[in-house]
Amino acid sequence: MIEKLKTLYPDVHLEIVAMSTIGDKILDTALSKVMYNYSITSISLSNRVDLVVHSLKDLPTTLPNGFTIGAVLQRESPHDAVVLHPKNSGLTLDTLPDGSVIGTSSLRRAAQLKKRFPHLEFKDIRGNLNTRLKKLDEKEDYAAIILAAAGLKRMGWEARVSQVLGPEDCMYAVGQGALAVEVRARDCDILEMVSTLHHSETVLRCIAERAFLRRLEGGCSVPVAVNTEVKDSVLSLTGAVYSLDGADSLKEAMEISVDPGNKLESAADIQHVGVTAHNVPQCAQVAAEKLGVDLADLLLSKGAMEILTTARKLNDAR
């Protein structure tokens, strides 16, 4: 990302400031994504930095006042991947022995995979990618761990991927696989500069996903999963909610035209679930947000809130 900005703006001095988050330091406790990113946002607010690069899936659907997502980069694979303990090389989740322990930090992954692979046992695993891989390789506690395929690719660990999970096995998290650039909403020059990084299709997919999650009042503390696609100017969204054990679930799909010629227009400076994208047709952004809201409303009408409320209470009690 930095190299692209340097190419586009050779006269602008760009300095990288490395940061750690609360989630990097507390490895034995499940933290909300809001808490995980709070330390970075606080630094941004103090004017120490002008822009922050996040995994979009880690950003809440409602940002702190004064902040916006100024760029959503082209999405890598949004799917989850299986990384096996070396002793299990060549196996898959289907062929692992009964009772094999799978590590995942995600309620969403665990809920779906418990239902799909009932012969396996799922346990929490904390820490960043390095920490989780070390726990997998150096101990016998886990037969495999589940990680985001995009994160493994960015770290250069694609060779460790034993299996990529398609939507029939495990739908992905809202925003997974996409990087986002968070900026102060008042910094017009910075906002204009980073907006060149927007990838239109990714923007529309992620707006729909984030609108779906926000309408459900969801977050990382409840199992919510999505799958999106843009084809021939039609945006499709599949969304689902799950109980913690995966036994109860609701899943529906909808689609909408995101053709720039449709009539769903709005003001040019509006944010959509925290995203500011002046160079993506506003009518398409409006349609994407509407799709997410409409699909969430459909699930809510069928009892999604009851499933999520129970899941949240059980998770809080753990």
Secondary structure, DSSP 8 states (H G I E B T S, - for coil): -HHHHHHH-TTS---------HHHH--SS---HHHHHHHHHHHHHTTS-SEEEEEGGGS-SS--TTEEEEEE------SEEEEE-GGGTT--TTTS-TT-EEE-S-HHHHHHHHHH-TTSEEE---S-HHHHHHHHHHSSS-SEEEEEHHHHHHTT-GGGEEEEE-TTT--B-TTTT-EEEEEETT-HHHHHHHGGG--HHHHHHHHHHHHHHHHTT--TTS-EEEEEEEETTEEEEEEEEE-TTSSSEEEEEEEEE--TTSS----TT--BTTB--TTS-HHHHHHHHHHHHHHHHHHHHTTHHHHHHHHHHHHHH-
